[in-house]
Amino acid sequence: MRWTSALAIYVLFWAFSVFLVLPFGVKTTREVGGEHVPGQAESAPHEFRSGRTAWRVTVVATVLFVLFQLNYHYGWISPQSVDLFDRGNMITR
């Protein structure tokens, strides 16, 4: 695999990991015991730490990407191993 392809796949893993990581470790203003700001959603985080979130996302994305690369190299899971409808043995006309 070319390095540019690997970089593009890593960026996709990073973008996916954002949605995976965001819900964890978030406390609302009500949970912290703070004062609610008018116009603020009840589910809005009390304090958003972008640096901490970016670090967590990078760690998760890197772990997932390394697993992807290892699978690409060693072929642990292939399209044939997840063929639920046995399409590999179908006769084409």
Backbone atoms as SQL, in Angstrom:
CREATE TABLE atoms (id INTEGER PRIMARY KEY, chain TEXT, resi INTEGER, resn TEXT, atom TEXT, x REAL, y REAL, z REAL);
INSERT INTO atoms VALUES
  (1, 'A', 1, 'MET', 'N', 0.845, -1.172, 0.000),
  (2, 'A', 1, 'MET', 'CA', 0.000, 0.000, 0.000),
  (3, 'A', 1, 'MET', 'C', 0.890, 1.236, 0.000),
  (4, 'A', 2, 'ARG', 'N', 0.541, 2.184, -0.817),
  (5, 'A', 2, 'ARG', 'CA', 1.303, 3.437, -0.872),
  (6, 'A', 2, 'ARG', 'C', 1.100, 4.233, 0.413),
  (7, 'A', 3, 'TRP', 'N', 2.058, 5.097, 0.699),
  (8, 'A', 3, 'TRP', 'CA', 1.961, 5.894, 1.921),
  (9, 'A', 3, 'TRP', 'C', 0.822, 6.903, 1.823),
  (10, 'A', 4, 'THR', 'N', 0.507, 7.382, 0.627),
  (11, 'A', 4, 'THR', 'CA', -0.595, 8.330, 0.486),
  (12, 'A', 4, 'THR', 'C', -1.940, 7.649, 0.749),
  (13, 'A', 5, 'SER', 'N', -2.062, 6.398, 0.320),
  (14, 'A', 5, 'SER', 'CA', -3.284, 5.648, 0.613),
  (15, 'A', 5, 'SER', 'C', -3.400, 5.390, 2.111),
  (16, 'A', 6, 'ALA', 'N', -2.292, 5.026, 2.731),
  (17, 'A', 6, 'ALA', 'CA', -2.294, 4.790, 4.175),
  (18, 'A', 6, 'ALA', 'C', -2.666, 6.067, 4.936),
  (19, 'A', 7, 'LEU', 'N', -2.146, 7.203, 4.483),
  (20, 'A', 7, 'LEU', 'CA', -2.476, 8.477, 5.132),
  (21, 'A', 7, 'LEU', 'C', -3.957, 8.796, 4.990),
  (22, 'A', 8, 'ALA', 'N', -4.504, 8.583, 3.801),
  (23, 'A', 8, 'ALA', 'CA', -5.932, 8.843, 3.587),
  (24, 'A', 8, 'ALA', 'C', -6.796, 7.936, 4.458),
  (25, 'A', 9, 'ILE', 'N', -6.408, 6.689, 4.584),
  (26, 'A', 9, 'ILE', 'CA', -7.168, 5.758, 5.433),
  (27, 'A', 9, 'ILE', 'C', -7.043, 6.165, 6.894),
  (28, 'A', 10, 'TYR', 'N', -5.854, 6.609, 7.321),
  (29, 'A', 10, 'TYR', 'CA', -5.694, 7.076, 8.704),
  (30, 'A', 10, 'TYR', 'C', -6.588, 8.281, 8.986),
  (31, 'A', 11, 'VAL', 'N', -6.671, 9.201, 8.046),
  (32, 'A', 11, 'VAL', 'CA', -7.540, 10.376, 8.227),
  (33, 'A', 11, 'VAL', 'C', -8.995, 9.934, 8.369),
  (34, 'A', 12, 'LEU', 'N', -9.404, 8.941, 7.590),
  (35, 'A', 12, 'LEU', 'CA', -10.771, 8.420, 7.733),
  (36, 'A', 12, 'LEU', 'C', -10.975, 7.777, 9.101),
  (37, 'A', 13, 'PHE', 'N', -9.996, 7.011, 9.564),
  (38, 'A', 13, 'PHE', 'CA', -10.091, 6.426, 10.910),
  (39, 'A', 13, 'PHE', 'C', -10.156, 7.520, 11.969),
  (40, 'A', 14, 'TRP', 'N', -9.396, 8.595, 11.773),
  (41, 'A', 14, 'TRP', 'CA', -9.397, 9.686, 12.747),
  (42, 'A', 14, 'TRP', 'C', -10.773, 10.360, 12.784),
  (43, 'A', 15, 'ALA', 'N', -11.340, 10.616, 11.602),
  (44, 'A', 15, 'ALA', 'CA', -12.656, 11.266, 11.549),
  (45, 'A', 15, 'ALA', 'C', -13.735, 10.365, 12.162),
  (46, 'A', 16, 'PHE', 'N', -13.661, 9.072, 11.920),
  (47, 'A', 16, 'PHE', 'CA', -14.612, 8.138, 12.522),
  (48, 'A', 16, 'PHE', 'C', -14.442, 8.100, 14.033),
  (49, 'A', 17, 'SER', 'N', -13.199, 8.138, 14.492),
  (50, 'A', 17, 'SER', 'CA', -12.922, 8.044, 15.926),
  (51, 'A', 17, 'SER', 'C', -13.430, 9.255, 16.699),
  (52, 'A', 18, 'VAL', 'N', -13.559, 10.387, 16.034),
  (53, 'A', 18, 'VAL', 'CA', -14.114, 11.574, 16.709),
  (54, 'A', 18, 'VAL', 'C', -15.503, 11.247, 17.249),
  (55, 'A', 19, 'PHE', 'N', -16.338, 10.642, 16.414),
  (56, 'A', 19, 'PHE', 'CA', -17.693, 10.312, 16.835),
  (57, 'A', 19, 'PHE', 'C', -17.709, 9.184, 17.856),
  (58, 'A', 20, 'LEU', 'N', -16.682, 8.360, 17.863),
  (59, 'A', 20, 'LEU', 'CA', -16.585, 7.276, 18.817),
  (60, 'A', 20, 'LEU', 'C', -16.180, 7.794, 20.201),
  (61, 'A', 21, 'VAL', 'N', -15.326, 8.808, 20.250),
  (62, 'A', 21, 'VAL', 'CA', -14.748, 9.292, 21.500),
  (63, 'A', 21, 'VAL', 'C', -15.568, 10.407, 22.152),
  (64, 'A', 22, 'LEU', 'N', -16.229, 11.238, 21.370),
  (65, 'A', 22, 'LEU', 'CA', -16.904, 12.424, 21.907),
  (66, 'A', 22, 'LEU', 'C', -17.857, 12.169, 23.080),
  (67, 'A', 23, 'PRO', 'N', -18.668, 11.133, 23.078),
  (68, 'A', 23, 'PRO', 'CA', -19.617, 10.969, 24.188),
  (69, 'A', 23, 'PRO', 'C', -18.989, 10.608, 25.528),
  (70, 'A', 24, 'PHE', 'N', -17.763, 10.133, 25.551),
  (71, 'A', 24, 'PHE', 'CA', -17.159, 9.663, 26.799),
  (72, 'A', 24, 'PHE', 'C', -16.489, 10.790, 27.561),
  (73, 'A', 25, 'GLY', 'N', -16.698, 10.822, 28.877),
  (74, 'A', 25, 'GLY', 'CA', -16.067, 11.803, 29.741),
  (75, 'A', 25, 'GLY', 'C', -16.705, 13.174, 29.718),
  (76, 'A', 26, 'VAL', 'N', -17.904, 13.287, 29.152),
  (77, 'A', 26, 'VAL', 'CA', -18.578, 14.582, 29.067),
  (78, 'A', 26, 'VAL', 'C', -19.546, 14.717, 30.234),
  (79, 'A', 27, 'LYS', 'N', -19.487, 15.846, 30.906),
  (80, 'A', 27, 'LYS', 'CA', -20.412, 16.133, 32.001),
  (81, 'A', 27, 'LYS', 'C', -21.186, 17.402, 31.661),
  (82, 'A', 28, 'THR', 'N', -22.485, 17.338, 31.868),
  (83, 'A', 28, 'THR', 'CA', -23.321, 18.507, 31.597),
  (84, 'A', 28, 'THR', 'C', -23.231, 19.481, 32.764),
  (85, 'A', 29, 'THR', 'N', -23.766, 20.650, 32.553),
  (86, 'A', 29, 'THR', 'CA', -23.758, 21.673, 33.603),
  (87, 'A', 29, 'THR', 'C', -24.533, 21.188, 34.822),
  (88, 'A', 30, 'ARG', 'N', -25.610, 20.470, 34.592),
  (89, 'A', 30, 'ARG', 'CA', -26.417, 19.947, 35.700),
  (90, 'A', 30, 'ARG', 'C', -25.626, 18.922, 36.517),
  (91, 'A', 31, 'GLU', 'N', -24.862, 18.057, 35.860),
  (92, 'A', 31, 'GLU', 'CA', -24.066, 17.050, 36.564),
  (93, 'A', 31, 'GLU', 'C', -22.958, 17.672, 37.399),
  (94, 'A', 32, 'VAL', 'N', -22.410, 18.770, 36.915),
  (95, 'A', 32, 'VAL', 'CA', -21.328, 19.446, 37.627),
  (96, 'A', 32, 'VAL', 'C', -21.884, 20.311, 38.763),
  (97, 'A', 33, 'GLY', 'N', -23.149, 20.701, 38.639),
  (98, 'A', 33, 'GLY', 'CA', -23.765, 21.550, 39.648),
  (99, 'A', 33, 'GLY', 'C', -23.617, 23.023, 39.338),
  (100, 'A', 34, 'GLY', 'N', -23.344, 23.343, 38.092),
  (101, 'A', 34, 'GLY', 'CA', -23.165, 24.732, 37.693),
  (102, 'A', 34, 'GLY', 'C', -24.477, 25.393, 37.319),
  (103, 'A', 35, 'GLU', 'N', -24.387, 26.673, 36.993),
  (104, 'A', 35, 'GLU', 'CA', -25.548, 27.469, 36.611),
  (105, 'A', 35, 'GLU', 'C', -25.807, 27.316, 35.123),
  (106, 'A', 36, 'HIS', 'N', -27.042, 27.035, 34.761),
  (107, 'A', 36, 'HIS', 'CA', -27.440, 26.857, 33.372),
  (108, 'A', 36, 'HIS', 'C', -27.521, 28.219, 32.680),
  (109, 'A', 37, 'VAL', 'N', -26.930, 28.337, 31.498),
  (110, 'A', 37, 'VAL', 'CA', -26.940, 29.565, 30.721),
  (111, 'A', 37, 'VAL', 'C', -28.205, 29.589, 29.863),
  (112, 'A', 38, 'PRO', 'N', -28.938, 30.699, 29.833),
  (113, 'A', 38, 'PRO', 'CA', -30.135, 30.754, 28.995),
  (114, 'A', 38, 'PRO', 'C', -29.802, 30.511, 27.528),
  (115, 'A', 39, 'GLY', 'N', -30.581, 29.655, 26.877),
  (116, 'A', 39, 'GLY', 'CA', -30.369, 29.317, 25.481),
  (117, 'A', 39, 'GLY', 'C', -29.453, 28.120, 25.276),
  (118, 'A', 40, 'GLN', 'N', -28.867, 27.636, 26.348),
  (119, 'A', 40, 'GLN', 'CA', -27.965, 26.495, 26.265),
  (120, 'A', 40, 'GLN', 'C', -28.779, 25.204, 26.327),
  (121, 'A', 41, 'ALA', 'N', -28.409, 24.226, 25.502),
  (122, 'A', 41, 'ALA', 'CA', -29.088, 22.937, 25.527),
  (123, 'A', 41, 'ALA', 'C', -28.783, 22.219, 26.838),
  (124, 'A', 42, 'GLU', 'N', -29.754, 21.445, 27.308),
  (125, 'A', 42, 'GLU', 'CA', -29.563, 20.700, 28.554),
  (126, 'A', 42, 'GLU', 'C', -28.415, 19.697, 28.433),
  (127, 'A', 43, 'SER', 'N', -28.199, 19.171, 27.224),
  (128, 'A', 43, 'SER', 'CA', -27.174, 18.142, 27.020),
  (129, 'A', 43, 'SER', 'C', -25.805, 18.719, 26.659),
  (130, 'A', 44, 'ALA', 'N', -25.682, 20.034, 26.618),
  (131, 'A', 44, 'ALA', 'CA', -24.406, 20.653, 26.249),
  (132, 'A', 44, 'ALA', 'C', -23.359, 20.387, 27.327),
  (133, 'A', 45, 'PRO', 'N', -22.117, 20.130, 26.919),
  (134, 'A', 45, 'PRO', 'CA', -21.078, 19.882, 27.921),
  (135, 'A', 45, 'PRO', 'C', -20.780, 21.143, 28.723),
  (136, 'A', 46, 'HIS', 'N', -20.441, 20.945, 29.984),
  (137, 'A', 46, 'HIS', 'CA', -20.116, 22.069, 30.851),
  (138, 'A', 46, 'HIS', 'C', -18.802, 22.711, 30.423),
  (139, 'A', 47, 'GLU', 'N', -17.834, 21.879, 30.115),
  (140, 'A', 47, 'GLU', 'CA', -16.521, 22.375, 29.720),
  (141, 'A', 47, 'GLU', 'C', -15.972, 21.448, 28.641),
  (142, 'A', 48, 'PHE', 'N', -15.709, 21.987, 27.452),
  (143, 'A', 48, 'PHE', 'CA', -15.186, 21.179, 26.356),
  (144, 'A', 48, 'PHE', 'C', -13.690, 21.381, 26.256),
  (145, 'A', 49, 'ARG', 'N', -12.941, 20.297, 26.374),
  (146, 'A', 49, 'ARG', 'CA', -11.481, 20.350, 26.292),
  (147, 'A', 49, 'ARG', 'C', -11.052, 19.763, 24.949),
  (148, 'A', 50, 'SER', 'N', -10.800, 20.622, 23.990),
  (149, 'A', 50, 'SER', 'CA', -10.482, 20.152, 22.642),
  (150, 'A', 50, 'SER', 'C', -9.132, 19.437, 22.580),
  (151, 'A', 51, 'GLY', 'N', -8.165, 19.859, 23.346),
  (152, 'A', 51, 'GLY', 'CA', -6.850, 19.213, 23.339),
  (153, 'A', 51, 'GLY', 'C', -6.921, 17.781, 23.852),
  (154, 'A', 52, 'ARG', 'N', -7.621, 17.597, 24.952),
  (155, 'A', 52, 'ARG', 'CA', -7.776, 16.267, 25.531),
  (156, 'A', 52, 'ARG', 'C', -8.551, 15.358, 24.579),
  (157, 'A', 53, 'THR', 'N', -9.607, 15.906, 23.970),
  (158, 'A', 53, 'THR', 'CA', -10.409, 15.130, 23.029),
  (159, 'A', 53, 'THR', 'C', -9.583, 14.743, 21.803),
  (160, 'A', 54, 'ALA', 'N', -8.797, 15.669, 21.277),
  (161, 'A', 54, 'ALA', 'CA', -7.954, 15.381, 20.111),
  (162, 'A', 54, 'ALA', 'C', -6.924, 14.301, 20.447),
  (163, 'A', 55, 'TRP', 'N', -6.377, 14.339, 21.636),
  (164, 'A', 55, 'TRP', 'CA', -5.408, 13.326, 22.057),
  (165, 'A', 55, 'TRP', 'C', -6.072, 11.948, 22.128),
  (166, 'A', 56, 'ARG', 'N', -7.248, 11.876, 22.739),
  (167, 'A', 56, 'ARG', 'CA', -7.968, 10.598, 22.831),
  (168, 'A', 56, 'ARG', 'C', -8.336, 10.065, 21.450),
  (169, 'A', 57, 'VAL', 'N', -8.791, 10.954, 20.575),
  (170, 'A', 57, 'VAL', 'CA', -9.161, 10.551, 19.218),
  (171, 'A', 57, 'VAL', 'C', -7.938, 10.021, 18.480),
  (172, 'A', 58, 'THR', 'N', -6.805, 10.674, 18.640),
  (173, 'A', 58, 'THR', 'CA', -5.578, 10.241, 17.976),
  (174, 'A', 58, 'THR', 'C', -5.145, 8.863, 18.461),
  (175, 'A', 59, 'VAL', 'N', -5.249, 8.614, 19.749),
  (176, 'A', 59, 'VAL', 'CA', -4.874, 7.305, 20.296),
  (177, 'A', 59, 'VAL', 'C', -5.791, 6.215, 19.746),
  (178, 'A', 60, 'VAL', 'N', -7.096, 6.447, 19.782),
  (179, 'A', 60, 'VAL', 'CA', -8.051, 5.448, 19.280),
  (180, 'A', 60, 'VAL', 'C', -7.856, 5.214, 17.791),
  (181, 'A', 61, 'ALA', 'N', -7.703, 6.285, 17.017),
  (182, 'A', 61, 'ALA', 'CA', -7.514, 6.147, 15.574),
  (183, 'A', 61, 'ALA', 'C', -6.226, 5.407, 15.252),
  (184, 'A', 62, 'THR', 'N', -5.172, 5.659, 16.004),
  (185, 'A', 62, 'THR', 'CA', -3.903, 4.986, 15.755),
  (186, 'A', 62, 'THR', 'C', -4.005, 3.490, 16.047),
  (187, 'A', 63, 'VAL', 'N', -4.656, 3.132, 17.142),
  (188, 'A', 63, 'VAL', 'CA', -4.836, 1.711, 17.471),
  (189, 'A', 63, 'VAL', 'C', -5.649, 1.016, 16.388),
  (190, 'A', 64, 'LEU', 'N', -6.751, 1.629, 15.969),
  (191, 'A', 64, 'LEU', 'CA', -7.580, 1.032, 14.921),
  (192, 'A', 64, 'LEU', 'C', -6.827, 0.938, 13.601),
  (193, 'A', 65, 'PHE', 'N', -6.052, 1.948, 13.275),
  (194, 'A', 65, 'PHE', 'CA', -5.287, 1.937, 12.028),
  (195, 'A', 65, 'PHE', 'C', -4.203, 0.863, 12.046),
  (196, 'A', 66, 'VAL', 'N', -3.538, 0.693, 13.168),
  (197, 'A', 66, 'VAL', 'CA', -2.522, -0.353, 13.279),
  (198, 'A', 66, 'VAL', 'C', -3.166, -1.730, 13.104),
  (199, 'A', 67, 'LEU', 'N', -4.332, -1.938, 13.712),
  (200, 'A', 67, 'LEU', 'CA', -5.046, -3.204, 13.519),
  (201, 'A', 67, 'LEU', 'C', -5.425, -3.398, 12.052),
  (202, 'A', 68, 'PHE', 'N', -5.857, -2.323, 11.403),
  (203, 'A', 68, 'PHE', 'CA', -6.190, -2.391, 9.985),
  (204, 'A', 68, 'PHE', 'C', -4.967, -2.769, 9.152),
  (205, 'A', 69, 'GLN', 'N', -3.844, -2.128, 9.414),
  (206, 'A', 69, 'GLN', 'CA', -2.622, -2.406, 8.668),
  (207, 'A', 69, 'GLN', 'C', -2.147, -3.844, 8.883),
  (208, 'A', 70, 'LEU', 'N', -2.231, -4.321, 10.126),
  (209, 'A', 70, 'LEU', 'CA', -1.847, -5.706, 10.403),
  (210, 'A', 70, 'LEU', 'C', -2.765, -6.677, 9.667),
  (211, 'A', 71, 'ASN', 'N', -4.055, -6.385, 9.651),
  (212, 'A', 71, 'ASN', 'CA', -4.985, -7.238, 8.917),
  (213, 'A', 71, 'ASN', 'C', -4.697, -7.178, 7.424),
  (214, 'A', 72, 'TYR', 'N', -4.345, -6.026, 6.911),
  (215, 'A', 72, 'TYR', 'CA', -4.015, -5.874, 5.493),
  (216, 'A', 72, 'TYR', 'C', -2.780, -6.715, 5.145),
  (217, 'A', 73, 'HIS', 'N', -1.811, -6.706, 6.042),
  (218, 'A', 73, 'HIS', 'CA', -0.569, -7.441, 5.790),
  (219, 'A', 73, 'HIS', 'C', -0.742, -8.953, 5.955),
  (220, 'A', 74, 'TYR', 'N', -1.390, -9.378, 7.050),
  (221, 'A', 74, 'TYR', 'CA', -1.498, -10.802, 7.360),
  (222, 'A', 74, 'TYR', 'C', -2.778, -11.455, 6.844),
  (223, 'A', 75, 'GLY', 'N', -3.774, -10.670, 6.476),
  (224, 'A', 75, 'GLY', 'CA', -5.001, -11.216, 5.903),
  (225, 'A', 75, 'GLY', 'C', -5.849, -12.018, 6.879),
  (226, 'A', 76, 'TRP', 'N', -5.966, -11.564, 8.125),
  (227, 'A', 76, 'TRP', 'CA', -6.762, -12.276, 9.124),
  (228, 'A', 76, 'TRP', 'C', -8.227, -12.353, 8.723),
  (229, 'A', 77, 'ILE', 'N', -8.774, -11.235, 8.285),
  (230, 'A', 77, 'ILE', 'CA', -10.178, -11.188, 7.872),
  (231, 'A', 77, 'ILE', 'C', -10.205, -10.784, 6.403),
  (232, 'A', 78, 'SER', 'N', -10.808, -11.628, 5.596),
  (233, 'A', 78, 'SER', 'CA', -10.902, -11.359, 4.161),
  (234, 'A', 78, 'SER', 'C', -12.372, -11.245, 3.773),
  (235, 'A', 79, 'PRO', 'N', -12.666, -10.730, 2.587),
  (236, 'A', 79, 'PRO', 'CA', -14.071, -10.667, 2.155),
  (237, 'A', 79, 'PRO', 'C', -14.733, -12.050, 2.116),
  (238, 'A', 80, 'GLN', 'N', -13.973, -13.078, 1.827),
  (239, 'A', 80, 'GLN', 'CA', -14.531, -14.421, 1.791),
  (240, 'A', 80, 'GLN', 'C', -14.903, -14.922, 3.190),
  (241, 'A', 81, 'SER', 'N', -14.207, -14.467, 4.204),
  (242, 'A', 81, 'SER', 'CA', -14.506, -14.936, 5.560),
  (243, 'A', 81, 'SER', 'C', -15.766, -14.296, 6.138),
  (244, 'A', 82, 'VAL', 'N', -16.230, -13.203, 5.549),
  (245, 'A', 82, 'VAL', 'CA', -17.466, -12.574, 6.022),
  (246, 'A', 82, 'VAL', 'C', -18.581, -12.679, 4.986),
  (247, 'A', 83, 'ASP', 'N', -18.479, -13.634, 4.080),
  (248, 'A', 83, 'ASP', 'CA', -19.496, -13.867, 3.056),
  (249, 'A', 83, 'ASP', 'C', -20.667, -14.618, 3.698),
  (250, 'A', 84, 'LEU', 'N', -21.673, -13.876, 4.127),
  (251, 'A', 84, 'LEU', 'CA', -22.794, -14.470, 4.859),
  (252, 'A', 84, 'LEU', 'C', -23.766, -15.230, 3.967),
  (253, 'A', 85, 'PHE', 'N', -23.774, -14.918, 2.686),
  (254, 'A', 85, 'PHE', 'CA', -24.751, -15.521, 1.787),
  (255, 'A', 85, 'PHE', 'C', -24.117, -16.501, 0.804),
  (256, 'A', 86, 'ASP', 'N', -22.888, -16.905, 1.048),
  (257, 'A', 86, 'ASP', 'CA', -22.171, -17.885, 0.237),
  (258, 'A', 86, 'ASP', 'C', -22.182, -17.516, -1.244),
  (259, 'A', 87, 'ARG', 'N', -21.864, -16.268, -1.529),
  (260, 'A', 87, 'ARG', 'CA', -21.849, -15.783, -2.906),
  (261, 'A', 87, 'ARG', 'C', -20.597, -16.214, -3.655),
  (262, 'A', 88, 'GLY', 'N', -19.612, -16.696, -2.964),
  (263, 'A', 88, 'GLY', 'CA', -18.390, -17.129, -3.612),
  (264, 'A', 88, 'GLY', 'C', -18.585, -18.376, -4.450),
  (265, 'A', 89, 'ASN', 'N', -19.582, -19.187, -4.138),
  (266, 'A', 89, 'ASN', 'CA', -19.824, -20.432, -4.857),
  (267, 'A', 89, 'ASN', 'C', -20.954, -20.323, -5.872),
  (268, 'A', 90, 'MET', 'N', -21.444, -19.127, -6.116),
  (269, 'A', 90, 'MET', 'CA', -22.530, -18.954, -7.079),
  (270, 'A', 90, 'MET', 'C', -22.012, -19.081, -8.503),
  (271, 'A', 91, 'ILE', 'N', -22.818, -19.646, -9.352),
  (272, 'A', 91, 'ILE', 'CA', -22.453, -19.784, -10.764),
  (273, 'A', 91, 'ILE', 'C', -22.961, -18.553, -11.502),
  (274, 'A', 92, 'THR', 'N', -22.053, -17.890, -12.215),
  (275, 'A', 92, 'THR', 'CA', -22.449, -16.710, -12.977),
  (276, 'A', 92, 'THR', 'C', -22.751, -17.118, -14.419),
  (277, 'A', 93, 'ARG', 'N', -23.729, -16.514, -14.984),
  (278, 'A', 93, 'ARG', 'CA', -24.114, -16.835, -16.371),
  (279, 'A', 93, 'ARG', 'C', -23.922, -15.640, -17.259);
